[in-house]
Amino acid sequence: MALTDDAVSGLALFYALLAFSSLHRYGLNEQAVQLKIQALQSLSASVTDEPLASAKAAQHVAASMLLGAFEILQPSEGSGEWLLHTWGATDIIQATQLKDQPHESDAGQLLSWVHYHETVSRFAVHHWRHKSLVPRASTRNNPPQDLQYPPLARHRPNLPSVNPTYAILNLLSEICDTLVDPRDPRSANEEYQDRLKDLERRIKDTPIRSASAETTPEAAIAAELYQMATQIYLVRASQSPWEAAPDFESWIDAAFAGPAKSCNSCEHFFPLLILACEARRDEHRVAIINMIQRTQRDARIRSIESVKNTIQSVWVQQDLHRDDDVLVDYIGIMSAAISSSQTIPSVV
């Protein structure tokens, strides 16, 4: 895609690819920064100079995602611009015919990349409590403490996915759009509680293997991890007024006895964070720390430092509540931990 023609969108993708490659190989350096600037300039020009037909729209989206990956790859998570690049890619998809591309096409793979990042970002946005990164237009009509999605990204439909992991992430996105603070009177509404129960059932019923394509062992493990994490998050974040499954705690113990000990590394940061929040005993925390250390030694996986810091912040919050008699505020602890960073973290 970067070498097909000399269109401005193609140049944006070419420079973005070189910038990401330079950063990945040599770390943050002047060449990588200059290439990133050239990619941004070309990306801006492509919006005003070219009609975004499908091919050019795909180049534009790919360039945006590479620039977002550039920000995520930096141990400090950069400036948080990864989220704005993801939103920009989502809006281009919605504004062009690119959204109609079939799942199995090359463009469909690109759409899956965007969909994955945009959906997981909703979890971090749901818990972000700073005023930064709020689009200026949204502050006129919305409270400044809430990070608002751009119009197209906010109203993106969660279409059925052939990928089990993405199907579960669709439900995670729906959870983030549905949840209200357990202290809010609306949480006692019968219709709201029925929606939560329906989400819990749909997560449980989602198959972890694709019915239309062969599922690799790695993909099955990923789907199982996301299914587990999303179930835990729904129960904890809603502080369910109904009884959790009788085997819920034993299921958590099984997760620590299984994936937390057996996985050589963890490239799925969201499940790791959710499972770490359940590490109340010393042996569980040791298992999480050991997994983080194994992941840090795997050169194929990006820096886990920001997720590690978020986990440590969660544990500090939990320890402060340990001697209290009140119910631990799961949403409050998660929000405090995620917002402890200077920039909105990526848990992708």
Salt bridges, closest charged atoms under 4 A:
GLU71 OE2 - LYS36 NZ 2.60
GLU77 OE2 - ARG302 NH1 3.30
GLU81 OE1 - LYS36 NZ 3.93
GLU118 OE2 - ARG122 NE 3.11
GLU118 OE1 - ARG156 NH2 2.68
GLU174 OE1 - ARG202 NH2 2.95
ASP177 OD2 - ARG122 NH1 2.91
ASP181 OD2 - ARG183 NH2 2.86
ASP184 OD2 - ARG186 NH2 2.86
ASP198 OD1 - ARG201 NH2 2.55
ASP198 OD2 - ARG202 NH1 3.34
ASP205 OD2 - ARG201 NH1 3.51
GLU249 OE2 - ARG236 NH2 3.40
ASP253 OD1 - ARG281 NH2 3.61
ASP253 OD1 - HIS284 NE2 3.78
GLU278 OE1 - ARG236 NH2 2.73
GLU283 OE2 - ARG281 NE 2.82
ASP298 OD2 - ARG300 NH2 2.70
ASP319 OD1 - ARG285 NH2 3.15
ASP319 OD1 - ARG322 NH2 3.05
ASP329 OD2 - ARG183 NH2 3.69
